[in-house]
Amino acid sequence: MEQTRQPGLATRCVHAGQRPDPLTGAISPPIYQTSTFAFASLEQGAARFAGEEPGYIYTRLGNPTVAALEAKIADLEGGEAAVAFGSGMAAIAAVVTALVRAGDHVLFGNPIYGCTYDFLMDVMARFGVEATPVDPARPGQVERAIRPNTRLLLFETPANPTLRLADIRALSDLAHRHQITVVVDNTFMSPYLQRPLEHGADMVVHSATKFIGGHGDVVAGLAVGPAEVMARVRSTTLKNFGGILSPFDAWLLLRGLKTLAIRMERHSENALKVARYLEQHPLVMRVYYPGLESSPYHELARRQMDGFGGLLSFELMGGMEAGRTLLNHVRLCTVAVSLGDTDTLIQHPASMTHAVVPPEARAAAGISDGLVRLSVGLEDADDIIADLDQALAAVGRAQKR
């Protein structure tokens, strides 16, 4: 009997979760820019509110354009269901608060995005949830930090901004032996290059603002996981906190996902060229990029990723002053936070995205004052390299004065 062939990821980026509109034949999904939906009768409205009949009620509770996006990302990540949010932090906050309660303990990977760090260490602490940073690249350290009340392990791989990798399979197996839920932030990779659920993770979160949107024109978040858990997230923390995604922003993400495959391939190709250039530059002490053969994470990256991504970081000789000079002299690269844009973006984590993290915690996470993060865009790689070269020349001149 002939087996049904599973379409490839690039095909699913284009087609999963959406079909031509049955009313008009429109290939692009309609934007259902409405706050509420009419009921045919009181009985129908009551049945929908009771969960006895499928259908839409109010866009905070569900919307057809948003539902198409959720179906697509669930398919791409290989999960049962997905929920969309108004930002990546809304997704993280909703998932964490749905999974833990007062008295619980959370382990999180360090380094991690600065606002995630602040949310776990400050906001959740005010509600009786304790959080402990651990190095997810060292499973032994993670295991020693587990307590009887540990309920959640949350980490990024690659980590922001040092590009450290964590072995998703090893950490998931470890956590599951202790009945701990594993949530992986897959923002840096996108489902085209990495699918954590295939390696044992329970849930995936994204700042869809980044590579999933891909054009720097939308802020959004996504979470993917078991249908029962995602239904709980939808009916509690999404519904009650209200951090929803607008229908128009969902449509922008659906548009962005159609080109995810070719964008991620170009991001990865360009980033590897830039990383190899930086690795041989005399003013660069170290380059953090898993695609380099010199990276301690190169073999792990080859096992659990389908490409190396568009993010890299590098350590400059001269610390904070060198970083300031570099960023103030780039011309093509844009000094801006965020990542995954068509444009190459450059930023200084210690003074920007991770400024909220205490200096001692930054140091423990490997975020030095000389660390620069680069989100390599879709321009010609030679032009990106030429811009960095002239900016590094300015650093060299400044250091000779």
C-alpha distance (Angstrom), angle and dihedral (degrees) to the residues before:
residue distance angle dihedral
M1 . . .
E2 3.79 . .
Q3 3.80 115.2 .
T4 3.80 118.9 -130.3
R5 3.79 106.8 -113.8
Q6 3.80 116.9 -127.8
P7 3.82 109.3 -129.9
G8 3.79 116.2 -118.2
L9 3.78 123.4 -101.6
A10 3.80 94.7 -103.6
T11 3.81 89.6 53.9
R12 3.80 91.6 47.9
C13 3.82 90.9 49.5
V14 3.80 86.3 61.8
H15 3.80 102.4 36.9
A16 3.83 112.7 19.8
G17 3.79 117.0 112.2
Q18 3.79 97.0 7.7
R19 3.79 140.8 74.0
P20 3.81 132.6 178.3
D21 3.79 110.0 -70.2
P22 3.85 107.0 -90.4
L23 3.82 92.3 -143.5
T24 3.82 100.9 49.3
G25 3.81 106.3 7.7
A26 3.81 91.0 -120.1
I27 3.81 109.9 164.3
S28 3.79 93.6 -155.1
P29 3.82 108.6 70.6
P30 3.81 115.0 -108.5
I31 3.80 118.8 -105.2
Y32 3.80 104.4 -124.7
Q33 3.79 94.1 -155.2
T34 3.77 96.0 -178.9
S35 3.78 133.7 120.2
T36 3.80 97.2 -152.7
F37 3.81 141.6 20.1
A38 3.81 128.1 -135.6
F39 3.81 122.4 -119.3
A40 3.79 122.5 -142.1
S41 3.80 89.3 -137.2
L42 3.78 144.0 -8.7
E43 3.78 88.1 -99.2
Q44 3.79 92.1 56.0
G45 3.81 91.5 49.1
A46 3.79 91.4 49.5
A47 3.81 91.7 48.0
R48 3.80 91.7 52.0
F49 3.78 93.0 48.5
A50 3.80 89.2 49.1
G51 3.81 91.2 51.1
E52 3.81 91.1 -118.8
E53 3.81 95.3 117.7
P54 3.81 129.1 36.9
G55 3.77 118.3 -123.1
Y56 3.77 143.5 96.9
I57 3.80 125.7 -69.6
Y58 3.80 110.5 166.3
T59 3.80 129.5 -10.1
R60 3.81 93.4 -115.2
L61 3.82 85.6 63.5
G62 3.80 97.8 40.7
N63 3.79 143.3 -35.0
P64 3.84 131.6 -164.6
T65 3.82 95.1 -123.8
V66 3.79 91.6 48.2
A67 3.81 90.3 45.5
A68 3.83 90.4 56.0
L69 3.80 89.5 54.3
E70 3.81 91.8 47.6
A71 3.80 91.4 50.8
K72 3.81 91.3 50.1
I73 3.81 96.7 49.7
A74 3.82 92.0 44.7
D75 3.80 88.9 53.8
L76 3.82 93.7 47.5
E77 3.82 93.9 47.9
G78 3.80 92.6 43.3
G79 3.81 93.4 -120.7
E80 3.78 132.1 138.3
A81 3.80 96.9 -122.5
A82 3.78 143.4 -4.9
V83 3.80 138.8 -154.2
A84 3.81 125.2 -153.9
F85 3.80 124.7 -142.9
G86 3.78 139.8 -171.7
S87 3.83 93.0 -106.7
G88 3.77 142.2 -0.8
M89 3.80 90.6 -102.4
A90 3.81 90.0 51.8
A91 3.81 87.9 55.5
I92 3.81 93.3 48.7
A93 3.81 93.7 44.7
A94 3.81 92.5 47.9
V95 3.80 94.5 47.7
V96 3.81 94.8 46.1
T97 3.79 94.8 46.8
A98 3.80 90.9 46.9
L99 3.80 91.7 53.6
V100 3.82 103.6 42.0
R101 3.79 138.9 44.8
A102 3.80 138.2 -168.7
G103 3.79 110.7 -55.2
D104 3.81 94.5 28.9
H105 3.79 125.7 119.6
V106 3.82 127.5 -136.2
L107 3.79 128.6 -160.6
F108 3.77 117.1 -155.4
G109 3.77 134.3 -175.9
N110 3.76 118.0 -104.7
P111 2.99 121.8 -119.6
I112 3.76 98.7 43.5
Y113 3.80 135.8 150.3
G114 3.80 109.7 -62.7
C115 3.81 96.4 -121.1
T116 3.81 91.5 48.6
Y117 3.82 88.0 52.5
D118 3.82 91.1 49.5
F119 3.81 92.9 46.4
L120 3.81 93.4 51.9
M121 3.81 98.4 39.7
D122 3.81 99.0 39.4
V123 3.81 114.1 17.6
M124 3.80 98.0 39.0
A125 3.81 91.3 43.1
R126 3.81 88.6 61.7
F127 3.80 88.1 59.8
G128 3.78 96.3 49.0
V129 3.81 99.9 -95.8
E130 3.80 115.3 127.6
A131 3.80 120.9 -151.9
T132 3.80 129.9 -163.7
P133 3.81 125.7 -164.9
V134 3.81 116.0 -133.7
D135 3.78 135.2 174.1
P136 3.82 104.3 -108.8
A137 3.79 89.8 -162.9
R138 3.83 86.6 69.8
P139 3.82 109.4 58.1
G140 3.81 90.9 -176.4
Q141 3.79 90.5 61.0
V142 3.80 89.8 47.8
E143 3.81 91.9 51.6
R144 3.81 92.8 49.0
A145 3.81 89.7 53.8
I146 3.83 94.5 54.3
R147 3.80 115.2 111.8
P148 3.80 131.0 -171.3
N149 3.83 88.6 -101.6
T150 3.83 96.7 47.1
R151 3.79 107.0 126.4
L152 3.79 106.2 163.1
L153 3.80 140.6 38.3
L154 3.81 113.8 -166.2
F155 3.78 123.1 -179.6
E156 3.79 144.5 152.1
T157 3.77 124.0 -129.2
P158 2.95 114.2 -143.0
A159 3.78 89.4 28.7
N160 3.78 124.2 -132.2
P161 3.04 116.5 -85.6
T162 3.83 106.9 -10.5
L163 3.82 97.1 53.7
R164 3.81 91.7 -132.5
L165 3.78 112.1 162.5
A166 3.78 128.9 -138.2
D167 3.79 124.8 -154.7
I168 3.81 100.7 -116.6
R169 3.82 94.8 -166.5
A170 3.80 94.8 49.0
L171 3.81 93.6 46.6
S172 3.80 93.1 44.7
D173 3.80 92.2 50.9
L174 3.81 89.9 47.9
A175 3.80 94.0 48.0
H176 3.79 94.2 45.8
R177 3.81 91.1 54.9
H178 3.82 85.1 63.4
Q179 3.84 95.7 40.8
I180 3.81 91.5 -110.4
T181 3.81 121.6 150.7
V182 3.81 115.3 -125.8
V183 3.80 120.4 -144.6
V184 3.82 119.3 -177.7
D185 3.79 123.5 -162.8
N186 3.81 102.2 -140.6
T187 3.80 96.7 179.1
F188 3.81 96.5 119.1
M189 3.80 94.7 52.8
S190 3.81 108.7 30.2
P191 3.82 118.7 -150.4
Y192 3.79 90.1 -78.4
L193 3.82 91.8 70.1
Q194 3.82 102.8 25.4
R195 3.81 136.1 17.9
P196 3.82 110.1 -171.3
L197 3.81 94.5 -170.5
E198 3.82 88.4 65.8
H199 3.81 87.8 59.6
G200 3.80 96.9 50.3
A201 3.82 105.1 -86.1
D202 3.81 116.8 140.9
M203 3.79 99.2 -145.1
V204 3.79 140.6 11.7
V205 3.81 128.5 -151.0
H206 3.79 129.5 -168.2
S207 3.73 139.1 -170.4
A208 3.80 89.7 -137.6
T209 3.80 87.0 -168.2
K210 3.79 86.3 83.9
F211 3.82 127.6 52.6
I212 3.81 96.2 -14.8
G213 3.81 91.6 59.3
G214 3.77 90.2 30.4
H215 3.79 99.8 180.0
G216 3.80 105.0 74.9
D217 3.80 93.0 -117.4
V218 3.81 104.7 103.7
V219 3.82 139.1 51.8
A220 3.81 114.7 -150.2
G221 3.79 146.8 135.6
L222 3.79 135.6 -146.3
A223 3.80 136.2 -165.2
V224 3.81 126.9 -167.4
G225 3.79 129.3 -170.6
P226 3.80 147.3 106.0
A227 3.80 114.3 -14.9
E228 3.81 93.0 -121.6
V229 3.80 93.5 52.2
M230 3.79 93.9 44.3
A231 3.82 90.5 49.5
R232 3.81 87.6 53.9
V233 3.80 91.1 49.9
R234 3.80 91.0 48.6
S235 3.79 95.1 48.0
T236 3.80 96.3 43.6
T237 3.78 122.6 22.3
L238 3.82 97.5 21.3
K239 3.79 94.2 44.0
N240 3.79 96.1 41.6
F241 3.81 100.8 36.8
G242 3.80 91.3 40.7
G243 3.82 98.3 -146.5
I244 3.79 92.2 150.6
L245 3.80 131.7 159.2
S246 3.80 118.2 -118.1
P247 3.83 118.9 -120.4
F248 3.81 91.3 -118.1
D249 3.82 92.2 52.6
A250 3.81 89.4 48.2
W251 3.80 88.2 54.1
L252 3.83 90.3 51.3
L253 3.81 89.7 53.7
L254 3.80 91.8 48.2
R255 3.79 87.7 52.8
G256 3.81 91.6 47.9
L257 3.80 93.6 49.2
K258 3.81 91.7 58.4
T259 3.81 89.1 69.7
L260 3.82 97.4 34.9
A261 3.80 94.7 109.4
I262 3.79 97.7 53.4
R263 3.80 92.5 39.4
M264 3.80 94.2 52.5
E265 3.79 91.3 47.7
R266 3.81 91.0 52.8
H267 3.82 93.4 43.3
S268 3.81 89.5 52.4
E269 3.79 94.5 45.4
N270 3.81 92.6 50.0
A271 3.81 94.3 43.7
L272 3.80 92.6 54.0
K273 3.82 91.1 51.7
V274 3.80 91.6 48.6
A275 3.82 92.3 45.9
R276 3.81 91.4 52.4
Y277 3.81 90.4 50.0
L278 3.81 92.6 49.5
E279 3.81 92.8 45.6
Q280 3.79 91.2 64.7
H281 3.83 97.1 42.1
P282 3.83 113.4 111.9
L283 3.83 93.9 -138.6
V284 3.82 93.2 53.4
M285 3.80 113.4 83.4
R286 3.78 97.5 -174.3
V287 3.79 140.0 0.4
Y288 3.81 121.0 -150.4
Y289 3.79 110.2 -152.9
P290 3.82 124.8 126.1
G291 3.78 91.8 -144.8
L292 3.79 91.9 69.2
E293 3.79 114.6 94.2
S294 3.82 87.2 -136.6
S295 3.81 91.5 61.5
P296 3.83 114.3 107.3
Y297 3.81 86.4 -139.4
H298 3.80 97.5 51.4
E299 3.81 96.7 105.1
L300 3.81 93.0 44.6
A301 3.80 89.3 49.7
R302 3.79 90.3 53.2
R303 3.82 90.1 51.9
Q304 3.79 101.3 48.2
M305 3.81 104.2 23.3
D306 3.80 132.9 62.3
G307 3.80 92.9 -149.4
F308 3.78 138.6 -1.9
G309 3.79 102.1 -107.3
G310 3.78 136.3 -134.3
L311 3.82 100.9 -79.3
L312 3.78 127.4 94.2
S313 3.78 137.2 158.3
F314 3.77 130.7 -157.0
E315 3.77 137.4 -166.5
L316 3.79 117.0 -128.8
M317 3.78 126.7 -152.2
G318 3.79 106.3 -118.1
G319 3.80 100.8 42.1
M320 3.79 121.1 -137.3
E321 3.83 95.5 -1.2
A322 3.79 92.2 52.3
G323 3.79 90.3 49.5
R324 3.80 91.7 49.6
T325 3.81 92.0 49.9
L326 3.79 92.8 48.0
L327 3.80 95.2 49.6
N328 3.78 92.1 45.2
H329 3.81 92.0 54.2
V330 3.81 104.1 45.9
R331 3.82 114.5 110.5
L332 3.79 107.9 177.2
C333 3.80 96.3 30.8
T334 3.80 112.7 75.3
V335 3.80 119.8 -131.5
A336 3.79 100.1 -131.0
V337 3.77 141.4 117.1
S338 3.80 123.2 -116.4
L339 3.78 123.4 62.7
G340 3.78 143.6 -143.2
D341 3.80 93.3 66.0
T342 3.80 125.1 138.2
D343 3.82 85.6 -114.6
T344 3.80 122.6 72.2
L345 3.82 108.0 -108.6
I346 3.79 125.2 -163.2
Q347 3.79 127.6 -169.1
H348 3.79 143.7 164.0
P349 3.84 109.3 -122.7
A350 3.83 98.4 -161.6
S351 3.79 92.1 58.7
M352 3.80 99.5 28.9
T353 3.83 128.3 24.0
H354 3.81 95.1 15.6
A355 3.80 100.0 33.8
V356 3.82 88.3 107.6
V357 3.82 89.7 61.7
P358 3.84 111.8 88.9
P359 3.84 113.1 -106.6
E360 3.80 93.1 -115.6
A361 3.82 90.8 52.0
R362 3.80 90.6 47.9
A363 3.79 90.2 52.1
A364 3.81 91.3 49.1
A365 3.79 89.3 51.9
G366 3.80 93.3 50.5
I367 3.82 95.4 -108.3
S368 3.79 102.5 140.2
D369 3.79 127.5 -177.4
G370 3.80 88.9 -108.2
L371 3.81 95.4 55.0
V372 3.81 116.7 115.7
R373 3.81 123.7 -172.1
L374 3.79 120.5 -149.1
S375 3.79 125.8 -166.7
V376 3.78 101.1 -160.9
G377 3.79 112.2 -141.7
L378 3.78 136.4 -158.2
E379 3.79 98.7 -87.8
D380 3.81 120.6 114.2
A381 3.79 105.9 -68.4
D382 3.81 91.4 -133.8
D383 3.81 90.2 58.9
I384 3.81 92.4 50.7
I385 3.80 90.0 49.3
A386 3.82 92.4 47.6
D387 3.81 90.2 53.0
L388 3.79 93.1 49.6
D389 3.79 89.7 46.0
Q390 3.79 94.3 56.2
A391 3.83 91.5 44.1
L392 3.81 91.2 50.2
A393 3.79 88.3 49.6
A394 3.82 87.1 58.0
V395 3.83 88.7 52.2
G396 3.78 89.6 52.0
R397 3.80 92.5 49.9
A398 3.80 91.6 49.2
Q399 3.79 92.1 51.3
K400 3.81 91.8 52.9
R401 3.79 94.2 56.4
